[in-house]
Amino acid sequence: MNYNTYLIFIRTIIFYHLPANICSVILKQIMIIKPIKVGVVGVGHLGQHHVKHYSSIKETDLIGLFDIDTVQAKKIAEQYNTSSFSSLTLLLEQVDAVSIVTPTVHHAIIAEKCINAGKHIFIEKPITKTLFEADKLLNSAQKMRTMIQVGHIERLNPALCALQSYQIQPKFVEIQRLAPYKTRGTDVPVVLDLMIHDIDILLSLIDSPVKTIRASGLSILTDSVDIAHARIRFDNGTVASIVSSRVAKNKVRKVKLFQKEIYATIDLLLGLTEIYTIVDKLEDHPNALKTVPFEYNNRQRHIIYDKPLIKNGDALKMELINFSRSIQGEEIPIVSGLAGRNALDVALQIQEIITKDID
């Protein structure tokens, strides 16, 4: 049992018997948490950013990387003063955790090998290509007592995080994600490339099972689905409309939330959140940027407009810090393996409906 595994074991025992604040004090006094030894599998466009961040995060010790493109692997390893391993097996012998940043089709086989070696994994979205593969990984991780975290980076978009101080329980959600055509990512349908971001956001906002899904889509530029629309109804009555397209002139990433007495717009691209709230007393909201009075059913009320403070930061770096701290027992994964699996489940249902309609 390595040092960090031992530490997690001790921490778990203490947490089951003492209040959290006391646990924190005790653990800080009896041991020092060592950095997590990490590696990166796949150092293409996104993978090299994992390497960059791990090299600067104090919670991690970047051991090295592996990529079947040995030229790219050596280049990135030299750039960040780390090691390039000739095989995944050799890398796994030296690390506690791994980021998997490869094409989706390879996720399952790489992740299974990492888990069976007792390693924690951070796996970029979507978690796997099929639901069967995702469920198999979750079962393996449970047996091996390893952690799976999924890279749904939009969960840490500052504009979305600004909602945390509000009681958000939407009854209708509208999401648009449009982008100009790019070759990268077109190996999968737009539902699994772009829309899955918004499916994950949606499932994080609505605490209710999915009841029904309706969807339609078209193939325009590629042999795959390039434009997709889904209408999702949840058991609690909430309805969501999601549109994703990689056939657009400009990028658009917007979320609109409607609920009783609150309307919110979130521009994920610009990092802008605007909240409109219906209130009775203005004195309870002295910092409102704008107010508009109105009367309804002989009752005087006010619409107040507010722009919450946006705390900017590098979302990927924040994800990887959360990953390392979750391994150490300091935090919990922002997007767990189960959450990643559930987002994939909905995405695959949408894709299947669209494919049947096209055929």
Order of alpha helices (4+ residues) and beta strands (2+ residues): alpha-alpha-beta-alpha-beta-alpha-beta-alpha-beta-alpha-beta-alpha-beta-alpha-beta-alpha-beta-beta-beta-beta-beta-beta-beta-beta-alpha-alpha
